[in-house]
Amino acid sequence: MKENAVNRDFFIPVEVGREKICISHLQFVDDIVFLGKVEVSNIVFLKRFLVLLELVSGLKINLGKSSIYRQNVDEQSLSSYANILGCNMGTLPFKYMGVRIGNSHRKISDWDYVVRKVRNRLRKWENLKISIGGRLVLINSILSSIPDYLLSIFKAPKNILREIAGLQKHFLWGGGECDSKIA
């Protein structure tokens, strides 16, 4: 239904990348993110689409839990669009499926939260007496999986990859952030 609306120019999607790929929505189970050009016709179409979706599916869409986000749109326009849709105004970046949407992921600062997650996990283990084999298992099964999902979507800066690898090496040979010795 949504693809048909895009094909008939009822909804104008955003174009991304050098190839200008059109993206109108991201969907996973019962979550959906609509991506469209900033035009009143898009907002009106979305409102009609959501009402129709409720009628056809029998599901109730909770607009109180829904938000509209802006990029290159003034706050007053966003507020009027939120009123048309009956939803909240959100701020970028926001998380969808564990990924921050709205960051370029090219800057080192965009990856700080991933490094912070690795550090926080290490802090929980630093005072434990764990053998080298146990540390290796923790690195391979848990520490390596923390950035894996994000790395499957975005290319990380080399400095971030070095920092995460350094934290893993330090944990393997030294224990944690406070220089404990090998158990």
C-alpha positions, -999 to +999 in steps of 0.1 A: +000+000+000+028+024+010+049+015-021+018+021-043+014+056-028+051+064-036+048+051-071+017+074-077+034+104-061+010+106-032+040+105-009+074+119-018+102+100-002+137+112+007+166+105-016+199+093+000+234+086-011+252+093-044+228+071-063+198+090-050+180+059-036+144+067-026+135+056+009+100+062+022+099+040+053+118+016+076+097-011+092+103-039+117+074-059+131+050-032+146+074-002+143+076+020+113+096+051+105+084+072+075+109+092+056+096+119+033+103+154+019+090+183+040+057+191+023+022+196+037+009+171+012+032+144+027+019+152+062-017+151+051-011+118+032+005+103+063-025+113+084-049+097+059-026+066+056-026+061+093-064+064+096-068+039+067-043+015+083-063+016+115-095+008+096-081-020+075-060-037+102-082-031+132-052-020+151-051+013+171-021+035+164-009+052+195+000+087+183+009+097+219+039+074+215+047+086+180+070+115+172+079+137+142+115+147+137+131+175+117+161+180+095+163+214+078+128+223+090+120+253+113+104+245+146+072+263+139+065+242+108+074+211+127+049+221+154+021+226+129+029+192+113+028+175+147-006+191+153-019+178+119-007+143+128-016+145+164+018+133+176+048+147+195+078+166+183+111+147+187+147+157+185+176+142+166+193+119+171+168+093+182+172+055+185+155+030+162+164-007+166+193+003+188+208+026+162+210+063+165+192+080+136+203+115+128+240+111+133+264+109+104+285+082+121+315+097+104+327+117+134+345+101+163+320+117+187+292+098+171+308+066+183+314+077+219+284+058+232+297+025+217+331+030+234+313+039+266+293+007+264+325-014+261+341+005+290+310+001+312+310-037+305+348-039+314+342-020+347+319-048+358+346-074+352+377-055+363+378-067+399+370-103+391+397-130+390+392-144+355+416-167+337+430-156+303+408-182+286+378-168+304+388-133+294+391-144+258+357-160+259+342-127+273+360-107+246+348-129+217+313-135+230+303-102+247+328-073+241+330-080+203+292-081+199+286-047+214+298-028+183+290-056+158+254-045+149+264-009+143+294-019+123+272-040+101+254-007+091+281+020+093+318+022+087+335+032+119+364+057+120+398+039+124+405+056+157+373+041+172+383+006+160+418+010+174+403+023+207+379-007+211+407-032+201+430-015+226+404-019+254+400-055+245+438-061+245+442-043+278+414-064+293+429-096+280+464-090+293+459-065+322+424-071+334+405-039+333+409-002+333+426-002+367+458-022+360+451-055+377+474-084+369+467-116+351+449-142+372 
